[in-house]
Amino acid sequence: MPANVKPGQPNSPEILARLCRITKRFGPVTVLEDVDLEIRAGEVHVLAGENGAGKSTLIRILGGVYTDFDGQMQLAGRPYRPQNPLDAGRRGVALIHQELSLVPEMSVADNVFLGRSPCRRTGFIDDRRQRTAAVEVLRRLGLELDVSQSVASFPIATQQRIEIAKAISQQARVLVMDEPTSALNAPEVERLFQLVRHLKQQGCGIIYITHKMEEIERLADRITVLRDGRRIGSAPAAELPQDRLIQWMVGRPMTSLFPRHMPTLGDEVLGVKDFSVFPQGPAHPAAGVVRGPRGGDRRDRRSARIGSQRIARGDFRRVRQPHPRATLARRPAGDDPFAATSDPSPFGVADQRPQGDRPGRRRVHRSQHGVGGSGSAVPRRMVPQPP
């Protein structure tokens, strides 16, 4: 086991929270054992490790989700043992889980102050005061939103920042983010990184859980690695090279991140020559066509290979013997690229079996599954029978 790099050098930032010898068991299974962790002001502390290392369990103890554990915690130099997440939030510790804790049907202002809405003397919520306070909190994070709109009307990246605004509204100084980029695209990730740096400049201590090396390199000021429920090491990010970090995470030196394996090549199965595609075919492509966010020529190539696009020029050749029941349809020679094919199939696959051997279709009524009556008008679905 590598020697741990001990923090605590002179002139180090203020320690906001300290966890000492944290141990957690679920029945006979020990998921955390004697884990130490420090969170400092104005620092992004990356908690790294493989799946099952105990990262989520540790932050749930810090956030008051788990209260039955061994060890001690301090917050701002005082003993800290929250009874629940609400208690942790009141004392300045906020968790942002992968599954956001927002209520989609409620407004942005209602979500930011959920459970803490300002009230009038009559006991009713002071909507005007709540909306004003929500706008101020969101502006601190660089967000200009209509706080009266429902959260469901915003994209997931904006919802995540609303979740962060909810934590900031509690005056949280310790902020925990658990895999926050798992559902974000590249531009949204960049905006989140800017927000993390902004919170860091405001003096927040941020625990950032991730397994992505790029995020660790860009954000981390300090890195702590857990493996099998134990703290393997902790060091400033500038002093921890990537190969040692990976060795701490997996428990062995990695000589090659992506080992090269020379495949054993067999005979040619499918060949393409002088290939061109005309975008004409059925409105709905056949099953198996992969649609991506960009579409384009990749989808056309896949579509043409299964016959749902018209081949203007070129030819496919199959070297291996075709399946005895089906072969690819061949377009007859001619100048018209859209000449009708003799293939009766709408997707360019000609079934060579006799008519009696082909799979039939039968109507399945809802009553056959125990739902509805025999005379009810219900949608029907087509189910192919086995050959």
C-alpha positions as CSV (number, residue, x, y, z in Angstrom):
1,M,0.0,0.0,0.0
2,P,1.5,3.4,-0.9
3,A,2.3,5.7,1.9
4,N,-0.3,8.4,2.4
5,V,0.7,12.0,1.9
6,K,-0.3,13.8,5.0
7,P,-1.9,17.3,4.7
8,G,-1.5,20.0,7.2
9,Q,1.3,22.1,5.9
10,P,1.7,25.7,7.3
11,N,-0.5,28.4,5.7
12,S,-3.0,25.8,4.5
13,P,-6.6,26.9,3.9
14,E,-9.2,26.7,6.7
15,I,-10.4,23.2,7.4
16,L,-14.1,23.3,7.1
17,A,-14.8,19.6,7.9
18,R,-12.8,16.7,9.2
19,L,-13.8,13.0,9.2
20,C,-11.7,10.7,11.4
21,R,-11.6,6.9,11.4
22,I,-15.0,6.5,9.8
23,T,-16.3,2.9,9.8
24,K,-19.6,1.8,8.4
25,R,-21.1,-1.7,8.3
26,F,-24.2,-3.1,6.7
27,G,-24.8,-6.3,8.8
28,P,-21.7,-8.4,8.5
29,V,-20.3,-6.4,5.6
30,T,-17.8,-3.6,6.3
31,V,-18.1,-1.0,3.5
32,L,-15.9,1.6,5.2
33,E,-13.0,1.1,7.5
34,D,-11.0,3.8,9.3
35,V,-11.4,6.4,6.6
36,D,-10.0,9.9,7.1
37,L,-10.9,13.0,5.1
38,E,-10.4,16.7,5.2
39,I,-12.4,19.4,3.4
40,R,-10.8,22.9,3.1
41,A,-12.2,26.2,2.1
42,G,-11.7,27.3,-1.5
43,E,-10.6,23.8,-2.5
44,V,-12.0,21.1,-4.9
45,H,-11.4,17.8,-3.2
46,V,-11.8,14.9,-5.6
47,L,-12.9,11.6,-4.1
48,A,-11.9,9.0,-6.5
49,G,-12.1,5.2,-6.7
50,E,-13.7,2.3,-8.6
51,N,-17.3,1.4,-8.2
52,G,-17.9,-0.1,-4.8
53,A,-15.0,1.7,-3.2
54,G,-17.3,3.4,-0.6
55,K,-17.4,6.9,-2.0
56,S,-21.1,7.3,-1.9
57,T,-21.4,5.8,1.5
58,L,-18.9,8.2,2.9
59,I,-20.6,11.3,1.6
60,R,-24.0,10.0,2.9
61,I,-22.5,9.8,6.3
62,L,-21.3,13.4,6.0
63,G,-24.7,14.5,4.7
64,G,-26.7,12.9,7.5
65,V,-28.2,10.1,5.4
66,Y,-26.5,7.4,7.4
67,T,-26.3,8.1,11.2
68,D,-25.2,4.6,12.4
69,F,-21.5,4.6,12.0
70,D,-18.2,4.6,14.0
71,G,-15.8,7.4,14.1
72,Q,-15.9,11.2,14.6
73,M,-16.6,14.2,12.5
74,Q,-16.0,17.9,13.0
75,L,-17.5,20.9,11.3
76,A,-15.7,24.2,11.7
77,G,-13.7,22.7,14.6
78,R,-16.8,21.5,16.5
79,P,-18.2,18.0,16.9
80,Y,-20.6,17.2,14.1
81,R,-23.1,14.3,13.8
82,P,-26.2,15.2,11.9
83,Q,-29.4,13.4,12.6
84,N,-30.7,13.7,9.0
85,P,-30.0,15.6,5.7
86,L,-32.2,18.5,6.8
87,D,-30.0,18.9,10.0
88,A,-26.9,18.7,7.8
89,G,-28.2,21.4,5.5
90,R,-29.0,23.7,8.4
91,R,-25.4,23.3,9.6
92,G,-23.9,24.1,6.2
93,V,-23.4,20.7,4.4
94,A,-25.3,20.1,1.2
95,L,-25.3,17.0,-1.0
96,I,-26.1,17.0,-4.7
97,H,-26.8,13.4,-5.7
98,Q,-26.9,12.0,-9.2
99,E,-30.7,11.8,-8.9
100,L,-31.8,15.3,-8.3
101,S,-34.0,16.0,-5.3
102,L,-36.2,18.6,-7.1
103,V,-40.0,18.4,-7.5
104,P,-40.6,18.8,-11.3
105,E,-44.2,20.1,-11.0
106,M,-43.3,22.9,-8.6
107,S,-41.8,26.3,-9.5
108,V,-38.1,27.1,-9.4
109,A,-38.6,29.4,-6.3
110,D,-40.6,26.7,-4.5
111,N,-37.8,24.2,-5.1
112,V,-35.0,26.5,-4.0
113,F,-36.7,27.0,-0.7
114,L,-38.4,23.6,-0.4
115,G,-39.3,23.1,3.3
116,R,-37.9,26.5,4.2
117,S,-40.3,28.9,2.5
118,P,-40.6,32.3,4.1
119,C,-44.1,32.8,5.7
120,R,-46.3,35.7,6.7
121,R,-47.7,36.2,10.1
122,T,-50.8,34.4,9.0
123,G,-48.8,31.3,8.3
124,F,-49.1,31.4,4.5
125,I,-46.1,31.5,2.2
126,D,-44.8,34.9,1.3
127,D,-44.6,34.3,-2.5
128,R,-43.2,37.7,-3.4
129,R,-40.4,37.4,-0.8
130,Q,-39.6,33.9,-1.9
131,R,-39.4,34.8,-5.6
132,T,-37.1,37.8,-4.8
133,A,-34.8,35.7,-2.7
134,A,-34.7,32.9,-5.3
135,V,-33.7,35.4,-8.1
136,E,-30.9,36.7,-5.9
137,V,-29.5,33.2,-5.2
138,L,-29.7,32.3,-8.9
139,R,-27.9,35.5,-9.9
140,R,-25.0,34.6,-7.6
141,L,-24.6,31.5,-9.8
142,G,-25.0,33.5,-13.1
143,L,-28.5,32.3,-13.8
144,E,-31.3,34.5,-15.1
145,L,-34.5,32.4,-14.9
146,D,-38.2,32.9,-14.6
147,V,-38.5,31.5,-11.0
148,S,-42.3,31.1,-11.4
149,Q,-41.9,28.5,-14.1
150,S,-41.9,24.8,-13.2
151,V,-38.6,23.0,-12.9
152,A,-39.7,20.4,-15.5
153,S,-39.7,23.1,-18.2
154,F,-35.9,23.4,-18.0
155,P,-33.2,21.1,-19.3
156,I,-31.3,18.8,-17.0
157,A,-28.2,21.0,-16.9
158,T,-30.3,24.0,-15.7
159,Q,-32.1,21.7,-13.1
160,Q,-28.7,20.7,-11.8
161,R,-27.7,24.4,-11.2
162,I,-31.1,25.0,-9.6
163,E,-30.1,22.1,-7.2
164,I,-26.9,23.9,-6.5
165,A,-28.8,27.2,-5.9
166,K,-30.9,25.3,-3.4
167,A,-27.7,24.3,-1.5
168,I,-26.3,27.8,-1.7
169,S,-29.6,29.2,-0.3
170,Q,-28.9,27.2,2.9
171,Q,-25.6,29.1,3.3
172,A,-23.8,25.8,2.7
173,R,-20.0,26.0,2.9
174,V,-19.4,22.3,2.3
175,L,-20.9,21.1,-1.1
176,V,-20.8,17.5,-2.2
177,M,-21.3,16.7,-5.9
178,D,-21.7,13.0,-6.8
179,E,-20.9,12.3,-10.5
180,P,-22.6,15.6,-11.6
181,T,-21.6,15.3,-15.3
182,S,-23.1,11.9,-15.8
183,A,-26.2,13.2,-17.8
184,L,-24.6,16.4,-19.3
185,N,-23.2,17.1,-22.8
186,A,-20.0,18.9,-23.5
187,P,-21.2,22.5,-23.4
188,E,-23.2,21.8,-20.2
189,V,-20.1,20.3,-18.6
190,E,-18.2,23.4,-19.3
191,R,-20.8,25.6,-17.7
192,L,-20.8,23.3,-14.6
193,F,-17.0,23.6,-14.4
194,Q,-17.3,27.4,-14.5
195,L,-19.8,27.2,-11.6
196,V,-17.6,25.0,-9.6
197,R,-14.7,27.4,-10.0
198,H,-17.0,30.3,-9.0
199,L,-18.1,28.5,-5.8
200,K,-14.5,27.7,-5.1
201,Q,-13.6,31.5,-5.3
202,Q,-16.4,32.2,-2.8
203,G,-14.7,30.0,-0.2
204,C,-16.8,26.9,-0.5
205,G,-15.2,23.5,0.1
206,I,-16.3,21.1,-2.6
207,I,-16.1,17.3,-2.6
208,Y,-16.3,16.2,-6.2
209,I,-16.9,12.5,-6.9
210,T,-15.8,11.3,-10.3
211,H,-14.0,8.5,-12.1
212,K,-13.2,10.5,-15.2
213,M,-9.5,11.4,-15.5
214,E,-10.2,14.5,-17.6
215,E,-12.4,16.0,-14.8
216,I,-9.8,15.1,-12.2
217,E,-7.0,16.9,-14.1
218,R,-9.1,20.0,-14.7
219,L,-10.8,20.5,-11.3
220,A,-8.9,18.8,-8.5
221,D,-6.8,20.7,-6.0
222,R,-6.5,17.6,-3.8
223,I,-7.3,13.9,-4.4
224,T,-8.3,11.2,-2.0
225,V,-8.6,7.6,-3.3
226,L,-10.7,4.9,-1.7
227,R,-10.4,1.2,-2.6
228,D,-12.5,-1.6,-1.0
229,G,-13.7,0.7,1.7
230,R,-10.2,1.9,2.8
231,R,-8.4,5.2,2.3
232,I,-5.4,4.4,0.1
233,G,-3.9,7.9,-0.2
234,S,-4.5,11.6,-0.2
235,A,-2.3,14.2,-2.0
236,P,-2.3,17.5,-3.7
237,A,-3.3,17.0,-7.4
238,A,-0.1,18.7,-8.6
239,E,2.0,16.1,-6.7
240,L,0.1,13.0,-7.8
241,P,1.0,11.7,-11.3
242,Q,-1.7,9.9,-13.2
243,D,0.0,6.5,-13.2
244,R,0.2,6.6,-9.4
245,L,-3.4,7.7,-9.2
246,I,-4.5,4.8,-11.3
247,Q,-2.4,2.4,-9.3
248,W,-4.0,3.6,-6.1
249,M,-7.5,3.1,-7.6
250,V,-7.0,-0.4,-9.1
251,G,-4.3,-1.7,-6.8
252,R,-1.8,-2.6,-9.4
253,P,0.5,-0.7,-11.9
254,M,-1.1,-0.2,-15.3
255,T,1.4,-0.6,-18.0
256,S,-1.1,0.1,-20.7
257,L,-4.5,1.7,-20.3
258,F,-5.8,0.2,-23.5
259,P,-3.8,-3.0,-24.2
260,R,-3.6,-3.8,-27.9
261,H,-4.8,-7.2,-29.0
262,M,-4.0,-8.3,-32.5
263,P,-7.1,-9.9,-33.9
264,T,-7.1,-13.1,-35.9
265,L,-8.5,-12.2,-39.3
266,G,-10.7,-14.6,-41.1
267,D,-12.1,-14.7,-44.6
268,E,-13.9,-11.6,-46.0
269,V,-17.6,-11.7,-45.2
270,L,-18.9,-8.4,-46.8
271,G,-17.4,-6.1,-49.3
272,V,-18.4,-2.7,-50.7
273,K,-17.3,-1.1,-53.9
274,D,-18.0,2.3,-55.5
275,F,-20.7,3.0,-52.9
276,S,-23.2,5.8,-53.2
277,V,-26.5,6.4,-51.5
278,F,-29.7,8.3,-52.6
279,P,-31.8,9.3,-49.6
280,Q,-35.0,7.7,-50.7
281,G,-36.7,4.8,-49.0
282,P,-39.5,4.0,-46.6
283,A,-40.6,6.6,-44.1
284,H,-39.6,4.3,-41.2
285,P,-36.3,2.5,-41.4
286,A,-36.1,-1.2,-40.6
287,A,-35.2,-2.4,-37.1
288,G,-31.5,-2.2,-36.6
289,V,-30.9,1.2,-38.0
290,V,-28.9,3.2,-35.4
291,R,-30.0,6.8,-35.2
292,G,-27.4,9.2,-33.6
293,P,-27.6,12.8,-32.6
294,R,-25.9,13.8,-35.8
295,G,-27.3,11.3,-38.2
296,G,-25.7,11.9,-41.6
297,D,-23.8,9.5,-43.7
298,R,-23.2,7.0,-40.9
299,R,-26.9,6.3,-40.7
300,D,-27.2,6.2,-44.5
301,R,-24.4,3.5,-44.7
302,R,-26.1,1.4,-42.1
303,S,-29.5,1.9,-43.7
304,A,-28.2,0.9,-47.1
305,R,-26.5,-2.2,-45.7
306,I,-29.9,-3.5,-44.5
307,G,-31.8,-2.3,-47.6
308,S,-33.8,0.7,-46.3
309,Q,-32.0,3.1,-48.5
310,R,-31.7,3.1,-52.3
311,I,-28.3,2.3,-53.7
312,A,-27.6,4.5,-56.6
313,R,-24.1,3.2,-57.5
314,G,-22.0,0.4,-56.2
315,D,-22.4,-3.1,-55.1
316,F,-22.3,-5.3,-52.0
317,R,-20.6,-8.6,-52.2
318,R,-21.0,-11.4,-49.8
319,V,-18.1,-13.9,-49.9
320,R,-19.3,-16.3,-47.3
321,Q,-22.2,-18.6,-48.2
322,P,-25.5,-16.8,-47.5
323,H,-28.0,-18.0,-44.9
324,P,-30.1,-20.7,-46.5
325,R,-33.3,-18.9,-45.7
326,A,-32.5,-15.3,-46.8
327,T,-30.2,-13.5,-49.2
328,L,-29.5,-9.8,-49.8
329,A,-31.6,-8.5,-52.8
330,R,-29.6,-7.4,-55.8
331,R,-30.7,-4.4,-57.8
332,P,-31.1,-5.2,-61.6
333,A,-28.7,-3.5,-63.9
334,G,-29.9,-0.4,-65.5
335,D,-29.5,3.3,-65.8
336,D,-32.3,4.3,-63.5
337,P,-30.9,4.3,-59.9
338,F,-34.4,4.0,-58.6
339,A,-35.5,1.1,-60.8
340,A,-37.9,-1.2,-59.0
341,T,-36.4,-4.3,-57.6
342,S,-38.0,-7.7,-57.9
343,D,-37.6,-8.1,-54.2
344,P,-41.1,-8.1,-52.6
345,S,-39.7,-7.1,-49.2
346,P,-40.0,-3.4,-48.4
347,F,-36.5,-3.4,-46.8
348,G,-34.5,-5.1,-49.5
349,V,-34.2,-8.6,-48.0
350,A,-35.7,-11.3,-50.1
351,D,-37.1,-14.3,-48.3
352,Q,-36.2,-17.5,-50.3
353,R,-38.4,-19.9,-48.3
354,P,-41.6,-21.3,-49.8
355,Q,-44.7,-19.3,-49.0
356,G,-45.9,-22.0,-46.6
357,D,-42.7,-22.0,-44.6
358,R,-42.6,-18.3,-44.0
359,P,-43.5,-16.9,-40.5
360,G,-47.2,-16.0,-40.4
361,R,-48.8,-13.2,-38.4
362,R,-51.7,-13.6,-36.0
363,R,-53.8,-11.0,-34.3
364,V,-53.4,-11.0,-30.5
365,H,-56.5,-9.6,-28.7
366,R,-56.3,-8.1,-25.3
367,S,-58.7,-10.7,-24.0
368,Q,-56.1,-13.4,-24.7
369,H,-53.9,-11.8,-22.0
370,G,-56.7,-11.6,-19.5
371,V,-57.5,-7.9,-20.1
372,G,-60.7,-6.6,-21.6
373,G,-63.7,-8.4,-23.0
374,S,-64.1,-10.3,-26.2
375,G,-66.1,-7.5,-27.8
376,S,-64.0,-4.5,-26.7
377,A,-62.3,-2.4,-29.4
378,V,-58.6,-2.5,-28.5
379,P,-55.4,-1.8,-30.5
380,R,-53.9,-4.9,-32.0
381,R,-50.2,-5.8,-32.4
382,M,-48.6,-8.1,-34.9
383,V,-46.6,-11.0,-33.5
384,P,-44.6,-13.2,-35.8
385,Q,-45.1,-16.9,-35.3
386,P,-42.0,-19.2,-35.2
387,P,-41.2,-20.9,-38.4
